[in-house]
């Protein structure tokens, strides 16, 4: 994380990569035009690709990365994905399905057998595509926002036997906690807006693969659609990656402690965090991940009680998004696309503040009469 993407160590040269602000480039070199390549993106791609164990292609946002992957499917494509996948991914698929571009099936990815049965059903419908000939299995683990854990290795093996290929959105886990390519995935997607950059100040995305055909197709899609990251944005994400390890160490420790305390609080109906022994995917997560991440969801009895807690917080920030140094919290069912989420569910992206300060704020909001 600290070394990847830096310039060659030539005496007198800069330690950090420069921000290259140019649209055209002089003829005769590898770079010709700024929609096709930029040295600052390339430094970021080296870093993200190195962390995930593949070759990265950077995009303007996480959703641009999602769209580039899905757009490589031939028409009509077929996709299987979690029922509680990121709402932006689901809304994008709904839009494409409404225009006859693809069909998709929602599944509980924590149920490996049921997910593979769904894959078998849709694989019969699939036509040829860049990602295999049998459609696409799109996975998140943990999922957003219900934090279900998928058996990535078993699902990748099963999907491949059916001729499907597998993409994993690894935004929640980060490459530190989980490396899906090593578990059999064909590509990994990141919203680099989140934990990779880590400061809630930039939009960026990336896809990583070990397959040359996938990398080539994604780079072509990025250029054709113009979904390119700005050089400043790429540089900011790269700078954020330098501290990913220390940020995640603190955030995960905070998340584990807050999840434990919330699970014991009488006002809380349930806590969803893979690090808790009570979580149905705990044992799988312990085998598959190195750490349980910094996302915690917990449920209160009603939408009104959840809104009251959010309204009573002073240190935690009521906002969407995740992965920054500050702790963010929101009631997810307030969004139209999250109708499957319990009305009182709060999703919390735990930051690096002092854990006792965070708990004091949460406990006060949960027990206002004290």
Secondary structure, 3 states (H helix, E strand, C coil): CCCCCCCCCCCCCCCCCCCCCCCECCCCCCCCECCCCCHHHHHHHHHHHHHHCCEEEEECCHHHHHHHHHHCCCCCEEEEEECCCCHHHHHHHHHHHHCCCEEEEEECCCCHHHHHHHHHHHHCCCCCCCCCCCCEEEEECCCCCCCCCCCHHHHHHHHHHCCCEEEEECCCCHHHHCCHHHHCCCEEEEECCCCCCCCCCCCCEEEEECCHHHHHHHHHHHHHHCCCCCHHHHHHHHHHHCCHHHHHHHHHHHHHHHHHHHHCCCCCCEEECCCCCCCCCHHHHHHHCCCCCCEEEEECCCHHHHHHHHHHCCCCEECCCCCCCCCEEEEHHHCHHHCCCCCCEEEEECCCCCHHHHHHHHHHHHCCCC
